[in-house]
Amino acid sequence: MLRIIFLITLLNFPVTVHAWWDSGHQLVCDVAELHLSETAKLKVQDLLGGERKFAEGCVWPDTIKRDRPETGPWHYINLPPHELEVTASYCPEEGCIMKAFYEQLAVLKNNSSPAELRKEALMFVGHFVGDIHQPFHVGNAEDRGANGYRVTMPSGRNQGMHAVWDGYIYNHALDTLRDDFNKVFFESFYTQAESLTYDQNIYAWATESRKIAMSDSVGYKDQSIKKIDRTYLDAHKQIVIDRLALASARLTVLLNGALSN
């Protein structure tokens, strides 16, 4: 059955070329919504009230940081250098992505919560699931999640390593795979989705991202890579695709469970 859905989706699903911080989040939430149960899908649409699509809502948390600065720390967690395991002890007083995720998930699941708060919670949860699968949302405090780790791009532009993983590798995958991007993405999605059960252990998801960020090929552990070339982008594009696909698959299962009643 999953393979039939795969073929239908592959023929009809559009992909636009932008970075993880907008189209990447939209991709995660678009694909998740497509695979929701009818019950969950109707509840998502009801919570949004026709004001916006779910994919658009998943970008919303990034647009409010200036007006609601208290939400800024909700998008990431930083660890001491060389630490791999993400635990609650690393969440500071002002909050972190794990604390915000569980708080917003509780609001979403509570049918007695005000409708506006549940709508916001839905958008926050969709966004946070995407964020936690980006390796540098689990970075080091000293360089602000690799924003301060500067590298030279193929164009000669100086850029933070965080942005390389937020958008440059994703865009490279789109540019090089072209029409095959959908096929590669959905093969990853369905392969990973087949083994998933209801799970809200965002600490485990964060630890996965952390281990990727600190892996030798990424170059973050010792900040040994100073220049990003095509070889680096090619070597890591499947990782980015797999993380986006896994985020979408996990979000599907999460929302099906959270909105089942």
C-alpha positions in Angstrom: 0.0 0.0 0.0 2.8 2.4 0.9 4.4 1.9 -2.5 1.2 2.7 -4.3 1.0 5.9 -2.3 4.6 6.6 -3.2 3.9 6.4 -7.0 0.9 8.7 -6.7 2.7 11.2 -4.6 5.8 11.1 -6.8 3.8 12.1 -9.8 1.9 15.0 -8.1 4.1 16.5 -5.4 5.8 19.8 -6.2 9.2 20.8 -4.8 10.4 24.4 -4.8 14.0 25.5 -4.5 14.5 27.4 -1.2 16.3 26.8 2.0 15.4 24.5 5.0 14.2 27.4 7.0 11.2 28.0 4.7 10.7 25.3 2.0 12.4 22.7 4.1 9.9 23.2 6.9 7.1 23.3 4.3 8.2 20.1 2.8 8.2 18.3 6.1 4.7 19.5 7.0 3.2 19.1 3.5 4.3 15.5 3.3 3.2 14.8 6.9 -0.3 16.3 6.3 -0.6 14.2 3.1 -0.2 11.0 5.1 -2.3 11.9 8.1 -5.3 9.8 9.0 -8.6 11.4 8.0 -9.4 12.2 11.6 -6.1 13.9 12.2 -6.2 15.7 8.8 -9.7 17.2 9.6 -8.5 18.3 13.0 -5.5 20.0 11.5 -7.7 21.9 9.1 -10.2 22.7 11.8 -7.5 24.1 14.1 -6.0 26.3 11.3 -9.5 27.5 10.5 -8.8 28.0 6.8 -6.4 30.9 7.6 -3.4 29.2 6.2 -2.1 25.8 5.0 -0.3 23.6 7.5 2.9 24.0 5.5 2.7 27.7 5.8 1.9 27.4 9.5 5.1 25.4 10.1 7.1 28.5 8.9 5.2 30.8 11.2 7.3 30.2 14.4 10.4 31.7 12.6 8.4 34.8 11.7 7.5 35.8 15.2 10.9 35.8 16.9 11.2 39.6 16.7 7.8 40.2 18.2 8.0 37.4 20.7 11.6 37.1 21.6 10.9 34.7 24.4 10.3 32.0 21.7 13.8 32.4 20.3 15.5 29.7 22.6 12.6 27.3 21.7 14.2 26.4 18.4 17.5 24.8 19.6 19.6 23.4 22.4 23.3 23.8 22.9 25.6 21.3 24.5 29.2 21.5 25.8 31.8 20.7 23.2 32.3 16.9 22.5 29.1 16.0 24.5 26.9 13.7 22.4 23.9 12.7 24.6 21.1 15.3 24.9 19.5 15.4 28.3 17.1 17.8 30.1 20.1 19.0 32.2 21.3 21.0 29.3 18.1 23.0 28.9 18.7 26.5 30.4 16.2 28.5 32.4 15.0 30.5 29.4 14.0 27.2 27.7 15.1 25.0 24.8 13.5 23.1 22.0 12.7 20.0 24.0 11.0 21.9 26.8 9.0 24.0 24.3 8.1 20.9 22.2 6.6 19.0 25.2 4.7 22.1 26.4 3.2 22.8 23.0 2.4 19.2 22.4 0.5 19.1 25.7 -1.5 22.2 24.7 -2.3 20.6 21.3 -3.5 17.3 22.8 -5.7 19.1 25.4 -9.2 19.6 23.8 -10.0 22.1 26.6 -7.2 24.5 25.6 -8.3 27.7 23.9 -8.6 27.3 20.1 -6.0 30.0 19.4 -3.5 28.4 21.7 -4.1 25.0 20.1 -3.6 26.4 16.6 -0.3 28.0 17.7 0.7 24.7 19.3 0.1 22.8 16.1 2.3 25.2 14.2 5.0 25.1 16.9 5.1 21.3 17.0 5.3 21.0 13.2 8.2 23.5 13.2 10.1 22.0 16.1 10.0 18.5 14.6 11.7 19.9 11.6 14.2 22.0 13.6 15.3 19.1 15.8 16.3 17.0 12.7 18.7 19.7 11.6 22.1 18.7 13.1 23.1 22.3 14.1 20.0 23.0 16.1 21.9 20.8 18.6 25.2 22.6 18.4 27.8 24.2 20.8 27.0 27.2 22.9 30.3 28.8 22.2 29.6 29.3 18.5 25.8 29.6 18.7 25.1 26.3 17.0 27.8 26.7 14.3 26.6 30.2 13.4 30.0 31.5 14.5 31.9 28.7 12.7 32.7 30.5 9.5 33.5 28.7 6.2 34.1 29.8 2.6 31.5 28.8 0.1 32.2 27.8 -3.5 31.2 31.4 -4.5 33.8 32.8 -2.2 31.2 34.1 0.3 31.9 33.7 4.0 29.1 31.8 5.7 28.3 30.2 9.0 28.3 26.4 9.0 24.8 26.5 10.4 23.5 28.0 7.2 25.4 25.4 5.2 23.2 22.8 6.8 20.1 24.9 6.9 20.0 25.6 3.2 23.0 25.2 1.1 23.2 21.4 1.1 19.5 21.1 0.6 19.6 23.5 -2.3 22.5 21.6 -3.8 20.5 18.4 -3.6 17.6 20.1 -5.4 20.0 21.5 -8.1 21.9 18.3 -8.7 19.1 15.7 -8.4 16.5 17.9 -10.2 13.6 15.8 -11.3 14.9 12.9 -9.2 14.7 14.8 -6.0 11.1 13.7 -5.3 11.9 10.0 -6.0 14.9 10.1 -3.6 13.0 12.0 -0.9 9.9 9.8 -0.9 11.9 6.6 -1.1 13.7 7.7 2.1 10.3 8.8 3.6 8.6 5.5 3.0 11.6 3.3 4.0 11.9 5.1 7.4 8.1 5.4 7.9 7.6 1.6 7.7 9.4 1.0 10.9 7.9 3.9 13.0 5.5 3.6 15.8 4.0 6.5 17.9 6.9 8.2 19.5 7.5 11.6 21.2 11.0 11.1 22.5 12.5 14.3 21.1 15.6 13.8 23.3 16.5 10.7 21.2 15.8 12.7 18.0 18.1 15.5 19.2 20.8 13.0 20.1 20.7 11.7 16.5 21.2 15.2 15.2 24.0 15.8 17.7 25.9 12.7 16.6 25.7 13.8 12.9 26.9 17.3 13.8 29.9 15.8 15.6 30.8 13.2 13.1 34.2 13.4 11.4 33.0 14.2 7.9 31.0 17.2 9.0 34.1 18.9 10.4 32.4 20.6 13.3 34.1 18.7 16.1 37.5 20.2 15.5 36.3 22.9 13.0 38.8 21.5 10.6 36.9 22.4 7.4 37.5 25.9 6.2 36.1 25.7 2.7 32.9 24.1 1.5 33.3 22.6 -2.0 31.1 20.5 -4.2 32.6 17.3 -2.8 31.4 18.3 0.7 27.9 19.2 -0.5 27.7 15.9 -2.5 28.9 13.9 0.5 26.2 15.2 2.8 23.1 15.8 0.6 21.7 12.3 1.3 22.0 13.0 5.1 20.0 16.2 4.7 17.3 14.4 2.6 17.1 11.6 5.1 16.7 14.0 8.0 14.0 15.9 6.3 12.2 12.7 5.3 12.5 11.2 8.8 11.2 14.5 10.4 8.2 14.3 8.1 7.5 10.6 8.8 7.8 11.2 12.6 5.5 14.2 12.4 2.9 12.1 10.6 2.9 9.4 13.3 3.1 12.0 16.1 0.0 14.0 14.9 -2.0 10.9 14.1 -1.5 9.9 17.8 -1.9 13.4 19.3 -5.1 14.2 17.3 -6.7 10.7 17.5 -9.4 11.8 20.1 
